[in-house]
């Protein structure tokens, strides 16, 4: 399966090759799947104190213990 994965750091788009897009895409879909959700689109927001996962259905609840790992 081919993924279209975008990486944005400080509002700068970081180009990714096909391998990196698939690798990151697979990891994100696996994380979402482990939370008992199925999604074609996943968005992750990571800041100093924030870790959020979004699918096309909205934000997924993530336990604070997971955020610290």
ABEGO torsion letter per residue (X at the ends): XBBBBBBBBGGBBBBBBAAAAAAAAAAAAAAAAAAGBBBABBBBBBBAABBBBBBAAEBBBBBAAAAAX
